Amino acid sequence: MQKLKAAVVTPGSFFIPSGRSSSVERVVEQMIPRVPEGFDIRIYGLQEPDHPVIGSLDGGIQVYRLPGGARYASGIIRSLKEWKPRIIDVQNRPFLASRIKLAVPDAKVVTSIHSLTYISPPHADHRNAERILQSVDRIVVNSVYLEKELGVRYPSLKNKISVNPLGVNLPDFIPRYNPHSEALRESKLLDRGWQGRRIVMYAGRLLPIKGVHHVLTALPKLIQDVPDVMLLIVGSPFYGSGRRTSYEAHLHDLAEPYLNHVTFIPFVSHPSISYWYHLADIVVVPSAEGEAFGLVNVEAMASAVPVVASDAGGIPEIVEDGVTGILLPQASLDSELAPELIRLLSDEQLRRSLGQAGRLRVAQSFQWKHTAERWHEMMQKLVLQ
């Protein structure tokens, strides 16, 4: 039996495969090679100098690379018309999905929405966003939060939306709290001169919406009650770029009086991020409203590290309050974040319990193989409609 052709179109912002890519490209390169048998899948992505136009990922999935910028969409459409896939999944670019549907009307076109960014101003007003989303055959989102947001904004689309949560590759993350792991961690801490330090970690982009300033605001109280605390801030404003922003400068200003207690680590490529999770006692995710999913939550939990997070967006779908971490109301982060961090830093048994429960939850519900299996099922159903 001939396999069904399926194209997966990335935004064209980052080269694949690349540890320096955004979360959208990472979703594709982690999920698609794990999709069960049944589809002949081709990925479209950005071309870069000194790399072949056609590459491959694990499992033999072909990656077709095209010039970026204004030529990206037209190049993809030409290739799709020639290849004639039955399914086209366009990742996080709904306007491109609509354009492809117009150009390749016989295909089933899906738009996978990773956040509200590209269906909100300045990218799209309400009317245009609704028109674009109406034009495609299916909308896939990564959280129930996004599903509800789209349903409220565009009630006519409710029956078009499916939810497919994201995941991790569990073996990539070393879990805390077993003898071998703890010995390895102590060796890493010794190498860095951080032995005896209790480490609170933030990982992600340095953007106001991510709430990094809340952690630095809590730092004086943390130091007062936990003098050996170290705040580890891993990330940059942009993926793989050293450009500075006024917000990043503000964070450094907040940290200036406490340099013995704060370490900034610039952008870390994805294969290397597990090193830093392994050092953490707590991972803090103080995001503002609009955080659709937050891969950092499942990555921390995969490392058996408890998460202290805001209750923003889709985070409560991942972090179980009092079971795998602590959820705090966004409005009370400035008053409640420090006391909760102090409580956890002072109770190793609680950290262990939350962390181990988080690892188990990820193993059961948030692995890339789960995401890939759901994608496979969704696409098969769509073909039959």
C-alpha positions in Angstrom: 0.0 0.0 0.0 1.4 3.4 -1.0 2.0 5.8 1.9 0.1 9.1 2.0 2.3 12.1 1.2 2.4 14.7 4.0 4.4 18.0 4.0 5.3 19.8 7.1 6.2 23.5 6.5 8.3 25.3 9.1 8.2 29.1 9.5 11.4 29.5 7.5 13.1 31.4 10.3 15.7 28.8 11.4 17.8 26.1 9.7 16.8 22.5 10.5 18.3 20.6 12.2 19.7 23.1 14.6 20.0 23.3 18.4 19.9 27.1 17.9 16.4 27.1 16.5 13.2 28.3 18.0 10.7 26.0 19.7 8.7 25.7 16.5 11.5 24.1 14.6 12.4 22.0 17.6 8.8 20.6 17.7 9.1 19.5 14.1 12.5 17.9 14.3 11.6 16.1 17.5 8.1 15.0 16.6 8.1 14.1 12.9 10.8 11.4 13.0 8.7 9.7 15.7 5.5 9.6 13.7 4.2 6.0 13.2 4.2 4.4 9.8 1.7 5.4 7.3 2.9 8.7 5.8 5.7 9.7 3.4 6.7 12.9 5.1 8.7 15.8 3.7 9.8 18.8 5.9 10.3 22.2 4.4 12.7 24.6 6.0 15.2 27.4 5.6 18.3 27.1 3.3 21.7 28.1 4.6 25.1 28.4 2.8 27.3 25.3 2.8 24.5 22.9 3.5 22.8 20.6 1.0 19.4 21.7 -0.4 18.0 18.3 0.6 19.0 16.9 3.9 17.5 14.4 6.4 16.6 13.8 10.0 16.7 10.6 12.0 14.5 8.0 10.6 15.2 9.1 7.0 12.7 12.1 7.0 13.8 14.4 4.1 14.2 18.1 4.7 13.9 20.3 1.7 15.6 23.7 2.2 14.6 26.8 0.4 15.8 30.4 0.3 14.3 32.5 3.0 12.6 35.9 3.0 10.1 36.8 0.3 11.1 33.8 -1.8 10.3 31.2 0.9 6.5 30.9 0.3 6.7 30.9 -3.5 9.4 28.3 -3.4 7.4 26.0 -1.1 4.2 26.4 -3.2 6.1 25.5 -6.4 7.4 22.3 -4.7 4.1 21.4 -3.2 2.4 21.7 -6.6 4.9 19.4 -8.1 5.0 16.8 -5.2 1.2 16.8 -4.6 0.9 15.8 -0.9 -2.5 14.9 0.5 -1.7 16.7 3.8 0.2 20.0 4.4 0.8 21.0 8.0 2.0 24.6 8.2 3.7 25.4 11.5 2.8 28.7 13.2 2.3 30.7 10.1 -1.5 30.8 9.5 -1.3 33.4 6.6 1.1 31.1 4.8 -1.2 28.1 5.4 -4.1 30.1 3.8 -2.0 31.0 0.8 -0.9 27.4 0.3 -4.6 26.2 0.6 -5.5 28.6 -2.2 -2.6 27.4 -4.4 -3.0 23.7 -3.6 -6.8 23.3 -3.1 -6.9 19.5 -3.4 -4.7 19.1 -0.4 -5.9 19.0 3.2 -4.1 22.1 4.8 -3.5 22.3 8.6 -2.3 25.3 10.5 -0.5 24.4 13.7 -0.8 27.3 16.1 1.9 27.6 18.8 0.8 30.9 20.3 -1.6 33.8 19.7 1.2 35.9 18.2 0.4 35.5 14.5 -3.4 35.9 14.8 -3.1 39.0 16.9 -2.1 42.6 16.1 0.2 43.8 14.6 0.3 40.6 12.5 -3.5 40.3 12.0 -6.6 42.1 13.1 -9.6 40.1 14.2 -11.4 40.0 10.9 -8.4 38.9 8.8 -7.3 36.3 11.4 -10.8 34.7 11.3 -10.8 34.7 7.5 -7.4 33.1 7.4 -8.3 30.4 9.9 -11.6 29.7 8.2 -9.8 29.0 4.9 -7.8 26.0 6.2 -9.1 22.5 6.9 -7.8 22.0 10.4 -6.3 24.0 13.3 -4.0 22.2 15.7 -3.0 23.9 19.0 -0.7 22.8 21.8 -2.9 23.4 24.8 -6.5 23.5 25.9 -5.8 27.2 26.8 -5.2 28.0 23.2 -8.2 26.0 22.1 -10.5 28.0 24.5 -8.9 31.3 23.4 -9.6 30.6 19.8 -13.1 29.4 20.6 -13.9 32.6 22.4 -12.4 34.8 19.6 -13.9 32.8 16.7 -16.9 30.7 17.9 -17.5 29.4 14.3 -14.1 27.6 14.4 -14.7 25.4 17.4 -15.2 22.3 15.5 -12.0 22.8 13.5 -9.7 22.8 16.4 -7.6 19.9 17.8 -5.2 19.9 20.8 -1.8 18.2 20.6 0.4 18.9 23.7 4.2 19.0 23.2 6.8 16.9 24.9 10.4 16.0 25.5 12.8 13.2 24.7 13.0 11.8 28.2 16.5 10.2 27.9 17.9 13.6 27.1 17.4 14.7 30.7 19.3 13.4 33.7 16.8 13.1 36.6 17.8 14.3 40.0 17.7 12.3 43.2 19.4 9.1 42.5 22.9 8.4 43.9 24.7 8.4 40.5 22.9 11.6 39.4 23.6 13.4 42.6 27.3 12.5 42.5 27.6 13.7 39.0 25.8 16.9 39.9 28.1 17.5 42.9 31.1 17.1 40.5 29.6 19.7 38.2 29.0 22.1 41.0 32.5 21.6 42.3 34.0 22.4 38.8 32.1 25.7 38.8 32.9 26.6 42.4 29.2 26.4 43.3 29.4 23.5 45.9 26.9 24.0 48.7 24.8 26.5 46.7 21.0 26.0 46.3 20.1 26.9 42.7 17.0 28.5 41.4 17.0 28.5 37.6 15.1 30.4 34.9 15.5 29.1 31.3 14.1 30.9 28.3 14.0 34.1 26.3 14.7 37.3 28.2 11.4 39.1 27.4 9.0 41.1 29.7 6.2 38.6 29.1 8.4 35.8 30.5 8.5 37.6 33.9 12.2 37.2 34.7 12.1 40.5 36.6 9.8 38.9 39.2 12.6 36.5 40.2 15.2 39.2 40.5 12.7 41.3 42.6 12.4 38.3 44.9 16.1 37.9 45.3 16.8 40.2 48.3 14.3 38.2 50.4 15.7 34.9 49.1 19.3 35.9 50.1 18.1 37.0 53.5 16.5 33.6 54.3 18.7 31.3 52.1 22.2 32.9 52.1 23.6 30.2 49.8 21.1 30.7 47.0 22.2 31.1 43.5 19.9 32.4 40.7 20.8 31.0 37.3 19.3 32.9 34.4 19.8 30.9 31.2 18.8 32.5 27.9 19.0 35.6 25.7 16.4 38.0 24.2 16.7 36.3 20.8 17.4 32.8 19.7 21.1 32.3 19.0 21.8 36.1 18.8 23.9 38.3 21.1 21.8 41.4 20.4 21.0 43.3 23.7 17.7 44.9 24.6 16.7 47.5 27.2 14.8 44.8 29.1 18.0 42.6 29.3 19.9 45.7 30.5 17.2 46.3 33.1 17.7 42.7 34.4 21.4 43.2 34.7 20.8 46.4 36.6 18.5 44.5 39.1 21.2 41.9 39.5 24.1 44.3 40.0 23.9 44.5 43.8 23.8 40.7 44.1 26.5 39.5 41.7 27.6 36.7 44.1 24.1 35.3 43.9 23.2 35.7 40.1 24.8 34.1 37.1 23.7 34.9 33.5 24.3 32.2 30.9 23.7 33.4 27.4 21.6 31.4 24.9 22.2 27.6 25.3 21.6 25.3 22.3 18.9 22.7 23.1 21.1 19.6 23.3 23.1 21.3 26.1 20.3 22.8 28.1 19.9 19.5 30.1 23.3 20.2 31.7 21.8 23.3 33.4 18.5 21.7 34.5 20.6 19.0 36.2 22.2 21.7 38.4 18.9 23.2 39.5 17.0 22.7 42.7 14.0 24.6 41.5 13.0 25.9 38.0 10.9 29.1 38.1 8.5 30.0 35.2 7.0 33.4 36.1 5.2 34.0 32.7 2.5 36.5 32.0 -0.8 35.7 30.4 -0.4 34.3 26.9 2.1 31.5 27.6 0.5 28.9 25.4 2.4 25.8 26.6 5.9 26.4 27.9 8.4 23.6 27.0 10.6 24.7 29.9 8.0 23.2 32.3 8.1 19.7 30.9 11.9 19.9 30.5 12.3 20.8 34.2 9.9 18.0 35.2 11.8 15.5 33.0 14.9 16.4 35.0 12.9 15.7 38.2 13.2 19.3 39.3 10.1 20.9 40.8 8.6 23.9 39.0 7.4 27.1 40.6 5.3 28.8 38.0 2.6 31.4 37.4 -0.9 30.1 36.5 -0.7 31.7 33.1 -2.1 30.3 29.9 -1.5 26.6 29.4 0.9 26.1 32.3 -1.7 24.6 34.7 -2.2 21.8 32.1 1.4 20.7 32.7 2.3 21.6 36.3 0.0 20.1 38.9 -0.1 22.4 41.9 1.2 20.7 45.0 2.0 17.5 43.0 4.7 18.3 40.5 5.3 21.9 41.4 3.7 25.1 42.7 1.4 27.4 40.8 1.0 31.0 41.8 -1.5 33.6 40.6 0.1 36.0 38.2 -1.1 39.0 40.1 0.6 37.9 43.3 4.0 36.9 42.0 5.8 39.9 43.6 4.4 39.0 47.0 4.2 35.2 46.9 7.2 34.1 44.8 9.9 34.7 47.4 8.1 32.9 50.2 7.3 29.8 48.0 10.9 29.6 46.8 12.2 29.9 50.4 9.8 27.1 51.5 11.0 24.8 48.8 14.6 25.6 49.1 14.3 24.8 52.9 12.7 21.4 52.3 14.7 18.9 50.3 12.2 16.1 50.8 9.4 18.2 49.3 11.6 19.1 46.4 12.4 15.4 45.9 8.7 14.5 46.0 7.6 17.1 43.6 10.5 16.4 41.2 10.0 12.7 41.1 6.2 13.2 40.5 7.0 15.6 37.7 9.3 13.1 36.0 6.6 10.4 36.2 4.0 12.8 34.8 6.2 13.6 31.8 6.9 9.9 31.2 3.2 9.2 31.1 1.9 12.2 29.2 4.5 14.6 27.7 7.0 12.7 25.5 7.5 13.5 21.8 6.4 10.0 20.9 3.0 10.9 22.4 2.8 14.1 20.4 3.8 12.1 17.2 1.2 9.5 17.8 -1.6 12.1 18.2 -0.4 13.9 15.1 -0.5 10.6 13.1 -4.1 10.0 14.3 -5.3 13.5 13.5 -3.8 13.5 10.0 -5.3 10.1 9.2 -8.8 11.3 10.3 -8.4 14.5 8.2 -7.6 12.5 5.1 -10.8 10.5 5.5 -13.1 13.6 5.9 
